[in-house]
Amino acid sequence: MKHGFSHIQWMQIFYAQNMYSDIELIIKNKRYAVHKSILHMASAFFRRLLNDYTRVLDMPTEGIREISVSKAIEFLYKGTIAELQIEQITNIVKLAELWQLDKLKDYCYLFVERIFRDNSQVSQRLEDIDNYFINNFLDITTNIRFLNLSVENVKQLLSSDNLYALSEQQVFKGLSQWVKHDWINRKKDLYSLMKCLRLPFCSVSFLLKEVRALCCESVEECQLLLDAILWHQFPQHRPSLKLMNSDYRNFDKRVLIVGGRSSDTSGLIEMYNPTTNSWTNFFKIDINMRSFSAEIFKNHLIIFGGWQIKEYGLNDQVYSFNLHTKQLTDLAPMNKERCNSKSVIINERIFVIGGLYLNSVDTVEEYNIIENSWKIVASMKKYRHRHASVVYKGKIYVFGGYSDSYSTLSSVEVYDPNANQWTMLRPMKWERYGLTAVVVNDSIYCIGGVYGLFCIGQVEKFDPSSNSWTEVSNMPVKDSGFQAIYHNEKIICFGSTTNTKIQVYDPVQNTWEILSECPNLRDYYIALILERSF
């Protein structure tokens, strides 16, 4: 410990006196002389940029203030920041996200927590600290920082219309973690906290299973739960249900619609706001590919393979597109060229599954995001492309697709990453390719696709726990080659090359509605939920 501490002290002196610096960061035309070894230890982001010949890094920092850069570099050398101000936090965290400095983010979290612990500032509005906890709710609920908040702070968070969460069920799970952390002392506050939730936006099954298990120690809690269930079952009685909060939250999510089959949409990124049902053009990436797969990790859009439009061939290339800076970077290529594959993300690993290489393939590759490296894992039982794939409870499920003999599949299989093994499950009723799949609570919905030569609108619900299928209401407009996401307790399906209609499914009511139109006809595209707004 003393040996390491001594070395770090010398590095601080070298930086302060501009000694032995071997690299320059250029940020908004200002130069910062730093040490390559410090950057290399700081994050995988810098390790990808640095090599033996790197002497200068011209860093894109759109929206980042100069003071944030100085504070971040100070932290890299000292592990602390002198004279940190609350109004600087949000911008420093934005820079930490950009440079993947997780320890700097944690430092900022702790700083904000100390502010909240000060009783003299408990009444301070959350907006006064840049909505920090509101915007990072999903991150803090898994950390001791959230579990140690006061009941007043938790009420402020749960009451906010702008609380950052994917669904009300996630908000309840955060509350549940906080209460259980000190059940003896906190259970008395449960009713007042429950009133801050928007219980009608939890499914009936979730209310009966999760909410009922926590919240039935008092008459008031039971009445809240009963009112939420009545809200679902008897819509005509909703005006009389006064106890609970039934206002919508502004779950400020965005959906990125990426790519498409035509040259006009191959690199086009459009952004859809589900809350306002509005569209904006985000960017057009300079890539010459379609039919790729993609995932979002820490504000980076990572693109895998695809079909090269001009060169007319397959691709094993992997790109990282920074959603903040709009910069495109090459990553380590896959082991196999492929298009029409599917990708899923589990923690810091991305799995690229199946696809087309001359014929359908059964191979699966695993990408380690931190190490920027690939490895081959167990192949599927079936060759398939244009299939659907989702992650549920840490396992990968694939549905349907085209086989190696160009026959349509109804088969389903699941992959366990821990065992590196695929297992066949009960097949769908309908053979189909070009379908989409969406996880909703403890079910997986398989929607649309092509059966034979025609699009179908059939929807099947899969229960992984019982390995069983149930048919539910069909789509009003039959479709294939489209994408869907789950938002605010509903499935939103976007259009394809023959249909621009946005179709919305309510799993609770088992009903569909046509909401509006997409701006473009497109298929072979990707739809991804964006965790932060830009």
Buried (B, 14 or more C-beta within 10 A) or exposed (E): EEEEEEEEEEBBEBBEEEEEBEBBBEBEEEEBBBBBEBBBEBBBBBBBBBEEEBEEBEBEBEEBBEEBBBBBBBBBBBEEBEEBEBEBBBBBBBBBBBBBBBEBBEBBBEBBBEBBEEEEEEEBEBEEBBBBBBBBBBBBBEBEBBBBBEBEBBBBBBBBEBBBBBBBBBBBBBBBBBBEBEEEEBBEBBBEBBBBBBBBBBBEEBBEEBBBEBBEEBEBBEBBBBBBBBBBEEEEEEEEBEBBBBEEBEBBBBBBBBBBBBEEBBBBBBBBBBBEEEBEEBBBBEBBBBBBBBBBBBBBBBBBBBBBBEEEEBBBBBBBBBBBBBEBBEBBBBEBBBBBBBBBBEEEBBBBBBBBBEEBBBBBBBBBBEEBEBEEBBBBBBBBBBBBBBBBEEBBBBBBBBBBEEEBBBBBBBBEBEEEEBEEBBBBEBBBBBBBBBBBBBBBBBBBBBBEEEBBBBBBBBEBEEEEBEEBBBBBBBBBBBBBBBBBBBBBBBBBBBBBBBBBBEBBEEEBEEBEEBBBBBBBBBBBBBBBEB
